[in-house]
Amino acid sequence: MAAASPVSVSQLKRSKKSAVKKKRADVELLEQFDSLPWNSSLSNPEAFNITAGTNELDGGFLTLEEIDESEYNFEIPSIQEDSGVTEELLKPNKRKIGNGVDSETSVEGEGKGKDEVVTNSKKKIKKKKKTKSKEKKNSETDGMEKNPEILPVANEKDDHSNEDDYETLLEDAEYYAWNELRLHPLILKSIYRLGFKEPTPIQKACIPAAAHQGKDVIGAAETGSGKTLAFGIPILQRLLEEKEKTTKIVDLNGDEATNKFDRRGFLRALIITPTRELALQVTDHFKQVAKDTNTRVVPIVGGMSAEKQERLLKGRPEIVVGTPGRLWELMSRGEPHLVELHSLSFFVLDEADRMVQAGHFHELQSIIEMLPGTSSSKDELAANTQNCITVGNVQQKKRQTFVFSATIALSPDFSQKLKRKSNISKNPKIEGLNSIEVLSERAGIRANVAIIDLTKASILAEKIEESFIECREEDKDAYLYYILSVHGQGRTIVFCTSIAALRHISSILSMMKVKVSVLHAQKQQRARLKAMDRFREDDRGILIATDVAARGLDIKGVRTVVHYQLPHSAEVYVHRSGRTGRASADGCSIALISPLDKMKFASLCRSFSKVWSQV
Ligand SMILES: Nc1ncnc2c1ncn2[C@@H]1O[C@H](COP(=O)(O)OP(=O)(O)OP(=O)(O)O)[C@@H](O)[C@H]1O
């Protein structure tokens, strides 16, 4: 090895001089920046805006080109050893994740140990905070204070992707609420990158129960309140914790333990949504948070080539998000990744109350019957499937079930009924359950379920302003045209109940040279995605849709929802209206009420205990 040549005194002086020079130049540059007037690039810097465009599937929908698997980057990374990032982030003393040898995802009973760890790490964080802030005071370049507005904003360049993010997050008082939730550093890092300064109320309530107490959750909260991450974060948290524990066990016990504890390559979480667009969006949301965690998430939805989706499943993703029809199609064919369910730790029903309605229930029921430990008989299963690998009730006990929607009606004694049932050994049917309760119970909801209902009497999200226009049926088009041309701010979704009405409006509007996108279930999936893309690309876009767009869709900048025809139920009205006023944004929902709608409208008002006496 060559010896390092000694550095002369003059060389040292020279390098010191140039360092001082560089520092001075840096300070001057910073001063220049400081003297610029500050104009936020976002007129309304809501966290909601921040997420847009930061991910591969931009806003959750595929562009037309993306339909083809080879082009839309549904890359499934090959199964690898842990990337090592975790280790780096988990430097000793920063955060300690459990020390037990519990191989299960379940952390029931871990509470106490964890609390201790958290208290310690909190102390350390505080200490670190103090030292750092001291350093900050002494710093010459302090002119550039950490500005929360600029830190995490829609960072196309992903400015916060290095490992310092985690430390910065811990120091950043604005993000402090996340620390309370004891999340894995890689999740915190993603949250920081997304710019979500604090957990939403439903996230605050669900994460401790689901991620740390291992409970099942039935969660209800207003539209746009972040329910996807309320179940998404716990799933990722527990998968990450489990990965680390497994690595430790394998390190300690060698190959023997690998076979026993290593669950890589098996399906770990199955999330079911009622619509294809929503499944793609949820997949995308998961991917945003799972970035850097080496967790694979794949959507399985109808309208796309089943063969291609089978190829995606060959990559053995841990998380699958799908619609009941296509999932059941592949499961009933015995698709190996979807029927080897012995390691399934999470089963999620998003928009659960929609699932109990016609068009979904049958397939969903069949899927549930495939889950290990559900109440259907083995003969029934065998008849349904060619290749199902079942495990007994043990798996059901370990599996967590999450049931979410903005509109779930549970009877007050539902958990008592579940408890009574769990005390009787022979698995009797519980009497007097409503359909969503039956679904939850069949899906394996356990007696200690955390029922978190944050919906208010009005049910509608707080930031949505509701109004209605009374008019004759034949005047609806004129009013709609008026709303679209005068109202004009942001994007608008016009909802119809029938495809005939949708066609009628879109042809009238196109005659009036108003550009619209159209979405309904009879459209080819390719065209559906294209319509969504077009709508998303135009910040004053107009989407005419049936109720296929009513639930879950999270599209930035939707300011107005118009109910051209009233929906058949109060729930659908809530979900439709909830396409606006999401996260911290506001919006308005306008109903066009003709004499034909009055009965329906009156009953809608009664459902929300509203007094709209004009009707
Ligand atoms: N902690 C947070 N802070 C700010 N924004 C958040 C946070 N969590 C999620 N969001 C954003 O809020 C928006 C709505 O979230 P999400 O789609 O999960 O709502 P939802 O409650 O499932 O709505 P819906 O009932 O209509 O399905 C998304 O754009 C999401 O990125």
The ligand as an SDF file (V2000), in Angstrom:
LIG
                    3D

 31 33  0  0  0  0  0  0  0  0999 V2000
  -51.5800   12.7860    7.5920 N   0  0  0  0  0  0  0  0  0  0  0  0
  -51.9430   13.3740    6.4720 C   0  0  0  0  0  0  0  0  0  0  0  0
  -51.7620   14.6900    6.2950 N   0  0  0  0  0  0  0  0  0  0  0  0
  -52.1450   15.2940    5.1430 C   0  0  0  0  0  0  0  0  0  0  0  0
  -52.7010   14.6470    4.0960 N   0  0  0  0  0  0  0  0  0  0  0  0
  -52.9020   13.3220    4.2260 C   0  0  0  0  0  0  0  0  0  0  0  0
  -52.5280   12.6130    5.4000 C   0  0  0  0  0  0  0  0  0  0  0  0
  -52.8460   11.3190    5.2260 N   0  0  0  0  0  0  0  0  0  0  0  0
  -53.3820   11.2080    3.9960 C   0  0  0  0  0  0  0  0  0  0  0  0
  -53.4080   12.4090    3.3890 N   0  0  0  0  0  0  0  0  0  0  0  0
  -53.9320   12.7360    2.0480 C   0  0  0  0  0  0  0  0  0  0  0  0
  -55.3270   12.9440    2.1760 O   0  0  0  0  0  0  0  0  0  0  0  0
  -55.9920   12.5810    0.9770 C   0  0  0  0  0  0  0  0  0  0  0  0
  -57.1920   11.7110    1.2890 C   0  0  0  0  0  0  0  0  0  0  0  0
  -56.7550   10.4850    1.8250 O   0  0  0  0  0  0  0  0  0  0  0  0
  -57.5560    9.1320    1.5810 P   0  0  0  0  0  0  0  0  0  0  0  0
  -57.7870    8.9310    0.1220 O   0  0  0  0  0  0  0  0  0  0  0  0
  -56.8880    8.0780    2.3340 O   0  0  0  0  0  0  0  0  0  0  0  0
  -58.9460    9.5250    2.2600 O   0  0  0  0  0  0  0  0  0  0  0  0
  -60.1470    8.5850    2.6540 P   0  0  0  0  0  0  0  0  0  0  0  0
  -60.4960    8.9150    4.0520 O   0  0  0  0  0  0  0  0  0  0  0  0
  -59.8460    7.1650    2.3350 O   0  0  0  0  0  0  0  0  0  0  0  0
  -61.2880    9.1380    1.6910 O   0  0  0  0  0  0  0  0  0  0  0  0
  -62.5640    8.3600    1.0850 P   0  0  0  0  0  0  0  0  0  0  0  0
  -63.5190    8.0920    2.2190 O   0  0  0  0  0  0  0  0  0  0  0  0
  -63.1410    9.3160    0.1010 O   0  0  0  0  0  0  0  0  0  0  0  0
  -62.0780    7.1100    0.4530 O   0  0  0  0  0  0  0  0  0  0  0  0
  -54.9590   11.8850    0.1020 C   0  0  0  0  0  0  0  0  0  0  0  0
  -54.5530   12.7810   -0.8960 O   0  0  0  0  0  0  0  0  0  0  0  0
  -53.8210   11.5960    1.0490 C   0  0  0  0  0  0  0  0  0  0  0  0
  -52.5920   11.6100    0.3810 O   0  0  0  0  0  0  0  0  0  0  0  0
  1  2  1  0
  2  3  1  0
  2  7  2  0
  3  4  2  0
  4  5  1  0
  5  6  2  0
  6  7  1  0
  6 10  1  0
  7  8  1  0
  8  9  2  0
  9 10  1  0
 10 11  1  0
 11 12  1  0
 11 30  1  0
 12 13  1  0
 13 14  1  0
 13 28  1  0
 14 15  1  0
 15 16  1  0
 16 17  2  0
 16 18  1  0
 16 19  1  0
 19 20  1  0
 20 21  2  0
 20 22  1  0
 20 23  1  0
 23 24  1  0
 24 25  2  0
 24 26  1  0
 24 27  1  0
 28 29  1  0
 28 30  1  0
 30 31  1  0
M  END
$$$$
